[in-house]
Amino acid sequence: MVMKTVICDAYTPAGDPIPTNKRHRAAEIFSNPKVIAEVPWYGVGQEYTLLQRNVKWPLGWPVGAYPGPQGPYYCGVGADKSFGRDISDAHYKACLYAGINISGTNGEVMPGQVGPSVGIEAGDHIWCSRYILERITEQAGVALTLDPKPIEAGHFLIIVVHFSYPRLSLTPFDADRAIGMVQDHISAYGEGNERRLTGKHETANINTFSWGVANRGCSIRVGRETEKQGKGITSIPDGYLEDRRPASNMDPYVVTSSLAETTILWEPTLEAEALAAQKLALKV
C-alpha cells in the first residue's frame, strides 16, 4: 500500500477560506499570469530547535546552563558538537521519500534547506516538511520548537528562515524600488521576531531596514555574483536577493506570496515612488 501525505485548504461551510488559510490568497497571487511568467524561485532555510522533552532545554545543553561559546557547532561533527543528527538525517530522508524538494541540511541550529521551489510549491513543501519533522521528533521523544529565540539569555539560537529569491525573467527590475517595498513586510514575518531582530548576532534591527552586498547583518543581502551580473544594485538581471528577516515560525504562504506581489505585481503611485526614494536617500 502506498502512503501519501496530502495538504488540504480549509474553508467555511459558505465556501470562504478560514482566517488561517493563507494558501488561498497565495494561490491567487501565484496564478497571476505576470507572476507565472517570471517563474519566481524560492530557497527556504528552515531552522528549528530540538528540546529535551521534560525540561524544555536545548538538546545537548547541560540543564539550566550553557554550552561552550559558539563556533565549533556550525557544520560540526562529533558527539560533543553535534546533537540530534539522527533526527535531522531521518527528517531529510523522510522528506526525500515524500517528494519534498529538500536540498540539504547542516548542523547550525539544525536547519534544513527546502528548495529551490517555484511559486506556491515552496509553501506546500515547508508545511509538509514541518509535519514530518513533528512526527519524527514525537517518535524520538524530543520536543520541537520553531520559536525564533527560544532561549532569551546568552547569544545562542537566533532561529531564522532565510529566503533566497531569484526571478528568471531576463528583464531587470528596479531593485532599489523592490527592496524599499520589501521593508514593509516585517509585520508578516513571524511571531516574536522582535526578540530575534535586535541588530546583534548577524541580524538587522527590526526597526531599521537595510540592504547590502554580502552583508550578513542587514535586512536584505545581495550576493557578490549578483552584484557582478547587474550594473550595481539598481539593475539585477536575475532579480536575486536574500531576505534574512523572516522568523522560523513564519507562514511560508504569506512570505513567498508577499515577495512575489511586491517585486512583480506592485504598481507604484507617484506618491509612493517619491516616498520610497526619500527613504532610500535617508537610509531608513
N, C-alpha and C positions, 0 to 999 in steps of 0.2 A: 504494500500500500504506500502510495506517495503522499507525504505530508507537505502541506503548503501553508504559508503564512499570508493572510490577506488583510490589507488595510482598507477600512471602510469609512466613508464620510458619514457624519451623523446629522440628521435633520429632525425638525419638529413634525408632528402629525400634519401640520399645514404645508409642509414642504420647504420650510425655511431652514437655512443652516443654523444649528445651535451656536451660542456665543463662542464656544471653544473650537468650533470647526473653522480653523484658519485656512484649511486647504481649499475651501470653496472660492475664496477671494483670490488666492494664489493661482488657482487653475484658470480663473478669468484672465489674469494678467499674462500668464504663460501661453494662453491660447490666442492672444492678440497677434495678428499677422506680423506686425513690426517686431515683436519680441521673438517670434518663431524664426524670422529671417536673420536675426542676429545670433542665434544659437548660443545663448548665454550658458557658459560652463561654470560650475562651482566645485571647488575643492574645499571640503569642510574638515577641519581638525577638531574632532570631538574629544574633549578631555573629561576625565571623571576621577573621583577619589574612592578608593576602597577603604572601608572602615571595619575595625574589629567589632563584631556584632554586639557584644554585651556592654562594651564601654564607649562605643561610638568615637573611637580614636583611630587615626590612620593606621592601616596595616603596616607592620614592621616598625612602628614607633614604640618606644617604651611608654607604658601607660602613664599619662599625666606629665610626660616630659617630652623633650625634643631630641631628634637625632643630630648627628654632626652637621656642620654647615653644608649647604647645597653646593653642588659641584660634581661629585663623583656619581650622582644618581642619574644624570642625563645620559640616556642610552647606555646605562651601566650594566655590568654583568657581575654575578656573584651573589651569594646568599645575604651578604651584608650591604648590598647596594640595590638589589632588585627584589621587590616584594610584590607578589601576586602575578608573576609572569604566566603561571599556569592558567589563570583566569583570562588574562589578556590573549594568550595563544588560543585558548578554547573559543573565546569570543570571535577571534579573527577567522578561525576555521569554520565556525558555525555560520558566520556572515557569508563566507565564500560559498558554502553549501546552499545557503538560502538564495543565492543570486544577487546579493548586495554588492554594489560596486565599491568595494573597500580596497585600498591600495597600499596599506602598510600600517604598522604600529611602531611605537618606540617608547622606551621607558623614560618618562619625564614625570608627569603625573598620570601615567598610564593612559596616554591618548591613542586614539585610533583615527586615522585619516580616511574619510569617506569621499570618494571622488576620483577623477573628475566625473561629475554627473551633470546632465543637461536639464535645465528647466525644473519642472515640478518633481522630477525624479529625485533630486537632491533631498527634498523634504521627506519624501516617502522612504528613502533609504536610511536617513538618520533616525526617523521614528521607529522603523522596524529594527534597526541595529540596537537601539536603546532597549526595546522589548526583549530582544535576545540576550542582551547583557544582564538585564534584571533576572531572567530565568537562570542564567549560568551562575550568577552570584548567589542566588537563592539555593541552588544545589551545593555550592561551595560553603554555605554558611557564613557568608561575608556580606556586610551591608554596603550599599552603593549610594553615593550622593553626587548630584550634579550642582550642588551649591557652588557659586563662583569663589567663595572664600570660606571653606568650612572650618578653618582654624583661625580665629581672629588675631591671636598673638603671633609674634615671630614673622619671618619673611619666607615662609614656605607656602606652597599650594595656592598660587594665584591661578585659579582654574578658568579656562578660557575656551572659546571656539574661534579659530582663525578662518576667515572666509577669503579664499583666493578666487578672484573673479575676472576671467578674461571673456571678451566677446570676440567672435570670429569675423565680424564684418571688416572689410577692407577699408571702410570709410572711417577715418579718425573721428573721435568725438572730443569735445572740449572738456578736457579732464579737470581744469580749474573749476568750471561750472558744475560738473558732475560731482566732484569731490566736495565742493561747497554745499551742494544739496544733501549729500550723504550725512553731513553733520547733524541733520535734523532727525536721523533715525534712532538716536541713542535711547529714547524713551521706550522703544520696542525691542531692545537688545537683551532683555532678561531681568529677572528679579534679583535684588541685592547687588547689582552691578556697581553701585556707588562704593561698596566696601572693597571692591577689587580695583577699580579705576581711580587710583589715588595719585598717580604721577610717579609712583615708585615701582621697583621690580619690573621694569620694562613695560610699563603701562603709561598711557596718557591720562591726565586728569579728566574726570567725567565732565567737568565744566569748561574744558578748554579743548577746542578742536584743532588738530594739526595734521599735516601730512609731510612725508619726506621720502627720500630715496635711501633704501637700505637702512632705515631707522626703526629699530625695534621699540622705541619709546614714544612713537607717535600714534595718532588715531588711524591713519591710513598709510600703509607702506607700499612704495613702488619699487620694484626690483631694478637692479642696475642694467640688466639686459633690456628691460622695457624702456628705461631711460635712453639707452643707446638707439633703440629702434625708432623712437619718436624724436621729435625736434624739441627736446625739453619736456617738461611735464604737461604742457598745454596741448600737445598733439600726439596721442599714443595710438599707433596703428591698431594694435590688438585690444586696446582698452583694458589692460591688465591692472588690477590693483588688489591689495590685501587689506581688508577691514579687520583690525585687530581688537575691536571693542566688544563684539557680542559675547555675552556670558555663556557658560557651558549649559545653562538651563534655558537658553533662548528657544523660541519656537522656530524651527527651520523654514516653515512655510512663510512666516512673517518676514524673516530676514532676507531670504532669497528673492521673494517677490518684491520687497521694498527696493532692493538693489536694482532689479530689472526695471521697475517702474520709474525710478529716479533717473537712471542712465539712458533709458531707451524711450520711454513714453512721455516723460515730463515735458510740457511746453511752457517755457517761461514767459511771464509778462514783462513789460519794460521795467515795472517797479521791482519785480523780483530780481531781474538782471542787475539793476543798479545796486540793490541791497547786497547781493552776492559779491559783486565787485568791491563794494565798500568793506565787507567783512574780510575778504581775502587780502585787501590792501592793508587792513589793520591787523591781520593775522589773528582774528577771533574765531 
